[in-house]
Amino acid sequence: MPALAKNSIRDQNVASIEAAREGARHVADVTRQAAETTQEAIRTAMDTASQAFQSSADQLVRSFGVSGEQGEDLAQQSRRNLEAITECNALLVRGFQEISREWLSLAQHRVQKNLEGVQALASCRTVRDAVAAQTELVRENIREMVENSRQIAETSAKVANEAAQTLTSAQKKRGSSRLNRA
């Protein structure tokens, strides 16, 4: 193959790789923006639900005509429940943000590694080298997919445990305040 043709193919490969990098950057930006929009929507929905819950609890207490010490106890219990729900919601939103950031970081890292793999494929001179480079790229993709899934699962479990602990501790507080009144 003439040197001019080899240089032309290399130039095309370099241009393709650069275009792929730019595309990957664009996908990462769009993904980040989508994650931020989703997080804000979840936060707004949780705030609205908490306010609606408090309002309906207050209306329920008034509609049953509960007053005095019993009404105050019921109002305090509703407030404690609402605080626990709000705290749990905040934990879940933070967890969602953490998981979204983690996914985005892992995806960006994988795109970069894939681009490096494409560069390695483009520089292969023999079929044997190309097959070796391609199988290594596939093997590495599968290994990282398993590792990334494990990382996300661990983060998800951590967030779920924190939310469960928040609800459990709120329930224990409610139980101990009943014993104190008795």
Buried (B, 14 or more C-beta within 10 A) or exposed (E): EEEEEEEEEEEEBEEEBEEBBEEBEEEBEEBBEEBEEEBEEBBEEBBEEBEEBBEEBBEEBEEEEBEEEEBEBBBEBBEBBBBBBBBBBBBBBBBBBBBBBBBBEBBBEBBEBBBEBBBBBBEBEEEEEBEBBBEEBEEBBEEBEEEBEEBBEEBBEEBEEBBEEBBEEBEEEBEEBEEEEE
